[in-house]
Amino acid sequence: MNIQWYPGHMAKTKRLMLESISLVDIVIELLDARIPISSQNPEIDNLTKNKLRVVILNKSDLSDERYNVKWKAHFESQGIKVIFVNSIKGVGISEIETVCRELMKEKIERLRARGRIFVPIRAMICGIPNVGKSTLINKYVGKAMTKTGDRPGVTRSNQWVKIRKDFELLDTPGILWPKFEDQDVGLNLAFCGAIKDDIMDMYSLSLKLIEKLQALYPEALKNRYKIEVFEEDSLEKILEKIAEARGFKMKGNELDLDRASIILIDEFRAAKLGKITLEHV
């Protein structure tokens, strides 16, 4: 599968970020804890040079706890603070301000020593589409300050959100990059919903997901769908077994593989196959 998706508004997002970067002290990047590398936009590093950095591993409730710990150590070895968050339930969100204040402590003290009484902290929050930025901010402020949706590409412009008198977040639209050099990155993004489903071949995508799961978590499909999977089974055969187990039939008793494909991907995204991390340190 050759996956490319770069809507025009994302080029605008990059321009807006460049124009706004001088206004902030800290850049907070949301990553999907299931795919920390695939969900890390390589252009963010170039856009945010010389800024303090925080990584939020969002959807960490859906990912494998063993690898959450390893990814935290990986990023912190690069001098980047890491926070685990479940933006839907609000778990971990309160740590954001604490970490930002710690990062800014020396600068604030230095400015106050020079006579600056009021020193606000301004942070830009960014990440790929559908990683949960708007949901996180809405949970943070306790009301719907930004649009949210279960599809990528909802936020379309920069907007300031005041968390406290001296602490503000600049929310930016989700940004992907023009070309995925590694098609595994495109697949991982598609598996996790960062690319619109309506431009994807869900049947082919489900087969790729089965292949990935069989390599990393071979018991996941067996346990969820109560099926036997043998070494000689093709990916198509495994999908047929899932459809059979769920009773997905069409007229003429033909298996409904399209429905099975959608259910498989939806249940992976909802962690019904277990807590899974697709990229390992």
N, C-alpha and C positions, 0 to 999 in steps of 0.2 A: 504493500500500500504506500502510495506517495502522498503524504499529507502536507498541505500548505494552506495557511489561512492568515491573511494580514489585511483586514478591512482598512479602508481609507482613514477612518477616524484614529487609527493607531499611529499613523504618521503624525497626525495632529497632536496626539498625546505626547509623543517624544519631544516635539517642539515646545509644548507647554511645560514639560518637565525641565527642559533646558533653561527656559525663561524664568522658572520659579526656584531653581536649585539654590540661587544666591540668597533666597529669603529664609532658608531653613538651616538649623544647626545639625539635625540628625535625619538620617534616612532609615526608615523602617520598611523592610521588605518582607511581605508575607509569602511564605512558601507552603506548598502542600506537603505535609509530613510523609506522605506515601511516596512522593517523587521529588525529593529535595533538590536534586540536580536538574532534572527536566523542567521543574517549575521555577528555576532561577534564571531569569533573563540575562544573558551575557551583556546586553547593552546597558543594564542598570549600573554595572561597575564603571563603565565609561562615563555615564551621565552623572554619577555621584562621587567622583573623585574628591579626596580630601575632606569628606564628611564623616562624622561619627556614624557607625552602622549598628543596626539591631536586626536580627533575623527572628521572625515569628514563625514557628512551625505550627501552622494551623491544621485543623482536622487531625490533631495528634491522638484523638480518641479513636480514630479509624485505622491508625497505623500500628505496626508491630512495636510494642514497648521496648523490645531488645534493641531495635535499630534506632529508636528515638534517642536513647542514651548515646549511641555511637555517633549519630549525626550531631548531637549537641557538642560532643568532644571535638568533632571535625571542624565545626565552624568556630568554636572558641579557640582552637589552636591557631586560627587566623586573626585573632583579636576581635572577633565579632560576637557580641552578646546574643544569647539565644533564649527565647521564651516559648514554652509550649502553651498552645491555646486551643480551646474548643469555642469558636466564636458564637455558635448557636446557643450554647448553655452559659457562655460567659466565663468559663473556667480559664484562669490565667490572665485575663484582660487587665486586672488590677495591677499586675506586675509591670505593665508597659510604662506607666508614669514613673514608678519607682526606679526602673532601670534607666530611663531617660534622665532623671534628676541626678542619678549617680554619675552618668557619663558627663553631664554638664557642670558638676560640682566645682571643679577647679576653675573653669571659665567664669562661672557666676561669681565665685569668690574674688577672682582677679578683677573683674569689672566693678564689683562693689567697692573694692579697695581703691579704685580710681574715681569713686564718687557716683557710680551708677546705682541708684537705689532699686529701680524696677528692672529686672532682667527676665523677659519672657523666654520660654523654651518653645521653639517651633520645630515640628518634625513633619517630614513628608512621608506619607504611607503609600507604598506602591506594590505592585505585583501583577501576575498574569491574570487574565479574565477568569472569573468564577472561583477565585481562590478564597473569597470570603471577606474582602475589605469592607464593603458596605455593611454586611451583617455585623462585623466586629465593631464598627463605629457606632451603629445603631444601638448595639448592646451596651457599649461603653457609656453613651450619653443618656441611655434610658428611654429614647424615643426615636422615631423614624426621621432622622436628620438627612439621610441619604437614601436613594432608591436601592432596593435589593431585588434579586431575582435568582432563579435557579438555572439561568442561562447565561453564558458569557457575554460580556459587552454591554452591561446595563448602565454603568456610570460613564458619561460621555464628556465631562469637563471637570477641571480642577475646582475644588470647593474647600474653603476653610471651615473647620469645625472647632469651636472653642470648648475644650474639656474643662478648663479652669481659667481663672483670670490670667494666670501666667503660664498656661500650657495649651498650645493649639496644635491641631493636626491638619495637614493639607492632604486631602483625599484626591487621588489621581485615578483616571480610568485604567482598566487593565490593559497591559501592553504585551503583545507577543513580538517576535522578531520576524523579519521578512522571509527568511529561509532557514529551515531546519537542516543543518549539515548532517545530523545523525537522525535517521528515520525512527530509531527507537525512542528518541525524544518526542517526536510527533505522536507516536503510538501511546506513550505514557500520558501525554497531555489529553489525548482523545479518551483513553480509558477512564481518566479522572474527571472528565467533563469540561475541560478548559477550551475545547474546540466544539463548535455547535454540532449537535448530533444530526441535524437535518442536512449537513453537507457530507456526512459519513456514510459509508456502506456498513451498516451495523452487523450484517452477517459476517463479512470479512473481518471486521474489528473483533467480533466475539471469538472467532477462531484464533486470532492473534493473542487474545486475552487467555484463552484456554492453554495455548502454547506456553505463555509466560507463567501461568499458575502451575502448570505441570512441572516446570523447571524449578520454581522457587518454593511452592507450597503444594506438593503433590497430593496431600490429603484433603485439601480444601473442597474440591468438587465432590469427592467421594462422600465426605461428611455432610455436606449441605444437601446433596440431591439423592443420597443413599443409592449410589450406583457403583458398579464394579468397573474399574478402568484397567485395561491390560496394556502391556508394553507395545503390543502390535496394533492397538487402536489408533486410527487416524484422528486428526482433530475433528473432522466432520462426523466421525462415528461417535466421539464423545459428546458432541452437541446433540446428536440424535438421541443418545441415551438420556440426556438432560430433558429433552422435549418429551420423550416417552415417560420418564419418571414423573413429570409434571402433568401429563395427560394433555399436552398441547397438540390437538388434532384439528385438521380441516376436513372439508367434505371429502368423502371417499376414504376416510381413515388415514389420510396422508399426514405425516408429521408437520407441524407448523414450526419450522426452523427459524423463521423471522421473529416470531413471538418469543421463542426460546432465547434467541440472540439478545433481544432487548431486556428480557428478564435477567439474564446472566449479568449483563453490564450494570443494570440498575442495582442488583443485589451485591455486586462487588463494591459499587460506590457507597452503598449503605452499610458496608462491613458485615453483611449477612453471611458472607463466606468466611468470616473471621477477620481479625485485625491483620492487615497485610501491608507490607512495605515493598514496593516494586524495585527500588534502588537500594542496594546495600553498600555500606562503606567498605 
